[in-house]
Structure formats: structure tokens, C-alpha cells
């Protein structure tokens, strides 16, 4: 190929590489929770589903008063302080190359994860209020075609045949995070978790406490977004929680991931799986 031809070819290649990838979004505003909008969110066609008054202010205060003293730090978290009540899959996967090299095949960690789920489930039964922890996720199941749920419409979906994932976790993050995305096929690729098989992943946050930040969600708002979209968390303006005698009010949410495993990987119907 001559010099001129090479220059033209290089310019053409550069032009192709510089063409921005077009978004699949049909809109840029939030939409209400419906079956069609939920499927649009899974497929990346809409940015945000929002139910502004999913819980009353009184119910949010009830959860906030109950949970604010129960949260403990995430395991192996290297970023800003993130606390939770519930079982987080993140704490049982390899966090770095050195961590992964010290493991066998991850079965010990998955067994520990399953054991903590069973222990936590027993603790939850001591409180009627905590038994309502999954109310929002149960509502979700009404928005999804039955073919995706089969007999597993509960929030605890099967893992490796007999084990289950935990879904619906209370958590609090008052500090900022860097821009990031959450997608299990990337985040936990190094080990054998069934959530690595998802081809679409979204997340919901049910906001339970007032806070002061750049974007201010109202208490009681239930929001869903595609967690593969780039995102960041800004710090809240610290204020005391006088009613509980705490120096800082927590940015408290109830949260869960949801992922779609395609039929090519299930060997049957597509499957919607929930985890935290």
C-alpha cells in the first residue's frame, strides 16, 4: 500500500473510532414503575424509574429509627465508609489479585456466604418490621413477565442448585464515591458466582432518610436505574440525628441488584435474579 493510501486508510479508521456511540435511551426523564418501563430499563432504553411516594414519611421514620443503630461496615471495603444490615455478596469475592491467589476455588467463601444468609434470616424473624424488608422487591415481581420468574418469584434466588442469594439490604453511605458502574460479569468475573451470567443488570434504592446533597431524593422515593450506567455518589451535608442521639444522620436506603440471565445460559426460560 502506498504512502497516500496508508494516510487515507488511517484517517478513515480514526474517523470511525471517533464516532461517539449513540445512547439507546428513548427519553432523559424519569418514568413511573410499569411493566413496560421496567423492561425498558433492563434493556437500557430509559434512564430512571421513580415512584416518589412508595413509602410514607411516617413509615420511613419508623425504618430509620429501627435501623440506624444496627448497621455495620462492609467486609473488605477499601473505599469510603459503607455500612449495611444484611448480607452483601461483595464481601465474599476476591477483591484483588493477591486476595484471589490465596484462595482455592472460592467454595469456602461461597459456603460462608450461604451460612451468613441462613443466620441473618433467623435474626430477621425476631422482628415483624424487618419481615417487611422485601416489600418493594415483591412489588417488582408484578412488573416482570411470568416467564422470567418461573417458580422463583421470591427475593432469594437459587445459586448453584441449592444455595441462595440474599436480596434487600439496608445500607448507608454518607461520603462520596468515584465515578463507577456496577456489573457483575465484570465485578466478580474471577470466581464461580451465577450472577456472572447476567446480561442486563439494574438496581433499586428505596430512600429512607432525608439528606442534603447535589441530587436530593425524597424519603419514601423508590428509584431504579441501570447499574451499568456510569454513576457517582456525592457526600451528604452532615447533620445530627437528635431523636436518636447520633452525631450524624445516615443516608439510609434499602437496595438490591436485579439481573437477567438469558435463555442461552439457563437452558430454558430467561431468569430474573435478585441479590445485594
N, C-alpha and C positions, 0 to 999 in steps of 0.2 A: 504494500500500500504506500502511495506517495505521501510526501510531507503535507501537501494541501489536503489530501483525502483524510489523513490522520487528524488534522486540525478540525475538519468538518465533523468527522465521526466523534471526536472528543467533545466538541461543542454540543452536538445532538445528545450525547449521553448525559452531559452536565445539565442540559435543559430538562431532560426527563427527570433526573434526580431532584431538580429544584422545584418541580411542580408539587405544591402542597397537597397532601391527602385530604380529600373532601370529607367533612363530617357526615354521618348518616342521620343526624338529628333532623326531625321534622319540625321542631319548634325549639325555642330557647326559654320558654316559661314553664313553671311547674304545672302539673295536671293532677286531677283527683285520682284516687285509687279505684280503678275499674279493671276488669279482666283484660280488656284490650290495651290499656295503658301499662299494665304490669308486663304483658308480653312485649310491648314496645320497649320497655326498659331493659328487659332481658336481652333483646336484640340490638340494643344501642341506638334506638330511634328517638328516644326522649331523654332529657337530662335529669328530671326530678319529678317524683310523685310526692305530693304533700297532702296530708289530712290535718288541717290546722287544729281541730278540736277533738282529736281522737280520745283524749282523756280530759276530764275536768280539772280545773285548777286545784280543787279540794283533793281529788284523788292523787294528783302529782305531789302535793304537800305530804300526803299520807305515805307515799313511797319514799319521798326524800327523808322524812323523819325516821323511817324504819331502816333505810339502807345506808345512810351517811356514815354510820359508825361501824358498818360490817365490812367495808371494802379493804382489801389487802393488795400489795403490789404484785404485778405480773412477774412470773418467773423469767429470768434471763433477759429482762428488758434492758437494752442499752441506751435508749433514748430518754426523753423527759419522763418524769414520774407518771405512770399509768396504773391505776388501781382498779380492782374488779371484785365482784361477788359472783361466782360461777366458775366454770371450767373452761379455760382457753386452750385450744389446740396448739396455738403458737408456742406455749411453754414446754411442749413435748417434742418439738422437732429440732434438728441441728441448726444452730444459729450462725456458725462459722465453720471454715474448713477444719480448724483444729478440733472443734467440738465433734464434727462428723467423723474424723479419723479415730476418735476414741470409742466409737460405738461399734456394735457388731452389725446387726441388720435392722435395728430400730424396734425389734419386737418388745424389748424390755420397756422402752418408753411408751409404746402403744398400750402395753399391759398396765402401766402405771396410770396412763390417761383414763383407761376404762375403769380402773379401781377408784380413781378420784370421782368419776361421774357417779358411780354407784353410791359412794359415801355422801356426796353432795345431795343426791336425790333423797336419801334418808333424812338428811338435815332439813331439807325443804318441807318435808311433810309435817314438821312441827309448827308450821305457820300457815293459816288459811290464806293470808295475804300473799305469801310467796307462791302459793299454789296457783295464783293468778298471773304469775310471771310470764306465761306463754300466751296470754290472751291475744296479743297483737299478732303473733305468728299463726295462731289458729284462724284468725280472720283472713290471713293471707291465703290459706288453702282454698278459700271460696273463690279466689280470683284466678286460679290456675286450672286448666283443663284436667279432668279426672285422669286422663291417660298419662299425665306426668307424675301423678301421685300414687296410683295403684292402691295398695293396702297400707301404704306408709304415709298417711296424711298427718301423723304426729310430728312434733318438732325434733324428735330424736330419731335420726335415720340410721339404717344399718351400715356398719363398717366392717368389711372383710367377713361378711357372713353372719357373725354372731355379736360383734361389738357394736356400740352406738356412739354417735357424736352428741355432744352437748350443745344445745342451742338456746339462746336467750340469756344474755349475760348483762348484769348491771356493771357499769364501768364509769370511771371519771378521769378526765384529762383536762387539767387547768392550764397547762403550759402549751407552747407552740410545737408543731412538728414541721419537718421539711416537706417540700412538695414530693408526693409519692403516689403510688397506686397499689391496690391490693388485688392479687390474682393468684390463687392457689397453685395452678400449674407452674408458676414461676417461684412462688414463695416457699413451697415445700416440695420442690421437684426432687430433691436428693433422697427422699425416703418414700416408702410404700404407703401413702395415705390415699384413700379412694377419692378424696376431694381434689386430687391432682388431675382427675379425669374430666372435670367440668370444662365446658366450652363457653359458658356465659356465667358471670358472677355479679350479683348485686348485693347491697347491704341496706339494712334499715336502722335508723336511730329513732327511738322514742324519747323525746326530751322531757326530763322530769324536774328540772330546776331552772330558775331564771339565771341569766348571766349577761355580762356586758362585754361584747366583742364586736368585730367588724360586721359579721352577719349574726343577727340575734334571733335564734329560734325561740318561739314562744313555748312555755311549759305546756305539755299536752299535745304538741305537734308530732306527728308520725311522718317521717321522711324516708324515702327510698331513693338511692341513686346507684348507678353502675360503678362498682368499685374499681373497674379498670380505667376509669377516667382519672386524670391527674387531679390531685386534691392536696390541701394543706389545712392545718388547724392553727388558728391564731390564739394567743393567750387571752384568758378572761381577765377582766379587771377585778382584782381581789377584793372581797368584802366579807366581813364576819357573818356567821350564821348564828345570830344571837339566840334564837329559840332553842338551839341545841348546845349552846356554849362553845361552838367551834370557831377557831380564828379565821378559817377560810371556808366559804361555801363551795361545794364541789359541783363541777359541771357534770351532773349525773344523767346518764342515759341507759336505756335498755336497748341492746344491739344484737344483731345476728347477721351472718352472711347467708346467702342463698345461691346455690349454683345448679346449673342444668347439665346433667350428664346425658350425652346424645345416645340414640339407639344403637349407633355403631359401636359403642363401648359397653352398653348394658346387655346387648344381645337380644333385646326385646323393645319395650316401650322406653321413650325418654324418661328420665327420672329427675325430680327436683329434690335436692338435698339441702338441709339446714345445718349450720354449725357456727360456733363462736370461737 
